[in-house]
Amino acid sequence: MTYDADSRIRGYALEAVGRALCLRGPGSVVVTGVARPHCARLAKLLETEVTDDVFRRAAARIFADMAPEGSEPHSESLAKALLKDPDAEVRRLAVKALEGLGIEGAPYEEHLVIALDDKDEVVRRRVARTLRNLGEGASRHLGRKLSDDNPDVRASAAQSLGGLGRGAAQYEFALGKLLEDEELPVREAAIQALRQVLPARTGSWRRTVPAVKQETSKLRECLRKLSSIVS
């Protein structure tokens, strides 16, 4: 049915398959068992030249909703879609599905690193969040996104580095520079990250911001908050 010439029929078919795959509770095993064989077909179509954006989005959304169990067998197709699909929404959903894999997404680190430079800021933000799942080795890639043009991406990179704890200690100075970022969410993310990266109850944070020469009101407030957190 997913190959029907009428896009509406394809849409209805995908919606039905998606709902069946995401069912939980009594009787769901039977329904999902019937629908699951179609996943391989959907994954294959994500890799082909299907021109219907709505169709590809629906297929990618199914895998995102099924993560991690349902999407893991088809993660290679999702990783390819992340890099090659021309539609930003498909790429967003692909990385969402890969994020759901946690550390099991490690084989696709190279795909994620390339996608860090995606032209779509939502994709970049989600990739930065996903890389945190891969451990300290991903910190070098996250560090360069602290200077991304988009504030949401900068904040996401800071949050992910914070999630790595002392494994991201080499970026404490770069995080400190974000305390003077123009965007409040970025400054807040930097504060939280430094709280996680720096050892507790030390004066380390004072060495983190030596390049900050001018004490603007917003920076003083950030430093006050950071000081109260780590002291």
PyMOL commands that set and color helices and strands:
alter all, ss='L'
color gray80, all
select helices_A, chain A and resi 7-21+28-35+38-47+53-66+72-84+88-99+102-115+121-134+136-147+151-163+165-180+184-197+204-208+217-230
alter helices_A, ss='H'
color red, helices_A
deselect
rebuild
show_as cartoon
